[in-house]
Amino acid sequence: MTLNDKLEEIKSGFKEKADAESQSIMGRAARALVESGIVERALKVGDAMPEFSLDTADGRRLDSQKLRAEGPLVLHFFRGAW
């Protein structure tokens, strides 16, 4: 299954389960994101990842340049359960 297929599956599931008000809120939020221009500014396939530094949960500082020197770098964003 491709990422787009999975996203469409999630979107369809939301439309089946969410009430009209929730769907309206999410629709407005999605339109606001597109209108903000974020889509055009997002990295595309083949773009170089910008360098960055992040603090870990235990207070260490991670630097992307140093991590990439050790080998391929994969970022995974975990949003947690709100």
Contacts in CASP RR format, 6 or more apart in sequence:
PFRMAT RR
TARGET T0000
AUTHOR 0000-0000-0000
METHOD contacts of the structure
MODEL  1
MTLNDKLEEIKSGFKEKADAESQSIMGRAARALVESGIVERALKVGDAMP
EFSLDTADGRRLDSQKLRAEGPLVLHFFRGAW
1 9 0 8 1.000
14 23 0 8 1.000
14 26 0 8 1.000
15 23 0 8 1.000
18 26 0 8 1.000
33 39 0 8 1.000
43 49 0 8 1.000
49 64 0 8 1.000
49 73 0 8 1.000
51 63 0 8 1.000
51 64 0 8 1.000
51 65 0 8 1.000
52 63 0 8 1.000
52 64 0 8 1.000
53 61 0 8 1.000
53 62 0 8 1.000
53 63 0 8 1.000
53 64 0 8 1.000
54 61 0 8 1.000
54 62 0 8 1.000
55 61 0 8 1.000
55 62 0 8 1.000
56 62 0 8 1.000
64 73 0 8 1.000
67 73 0 8 1.000
END
